Amino acid sequence: MLDDSKTSTVRSLDRINLRLPGETFDAIDARRAERPGNISRNTWITEAIQEKLEREAAELTAPTEARRHHG
C-alpha cells in the first residue's frame, strides 16, 4: 500500500456518516424550531461541535492559567 493511500487528511469540508437515535434528531429539531429563521440540522450540529471544542479547550487551559496567577 502506498503511503499516500494511508494518509488521512481532512479537507476544508468533508462528509461523514453520523448515526444517531431518532430521539436525538427529535430533540435537535425541537431546538432548531425555537430559533428564528430556518437553520439546518447540519448547521445546528456544526455549531454544537464547535461549542464543545471551545469548551474543552477552555477547560484544558483554565488550570494552567490558574496556576500561573496563583503559583
Sequence and secondary structure as in RCSB ss.txt:
>XXXX:A:sequence
MLDDSKTSTVRSLDRINLRLPGETFDAIDARRAERPGNISRNTWITEAIQEKLEREAAELTAPTEARRHHG
>XXXX:A:secstr
  HHHH     SS        HHHHHHHHHHHHHSSS   HHHHHHHHHHHHHHHHHHHHHHHHHHHHHH 
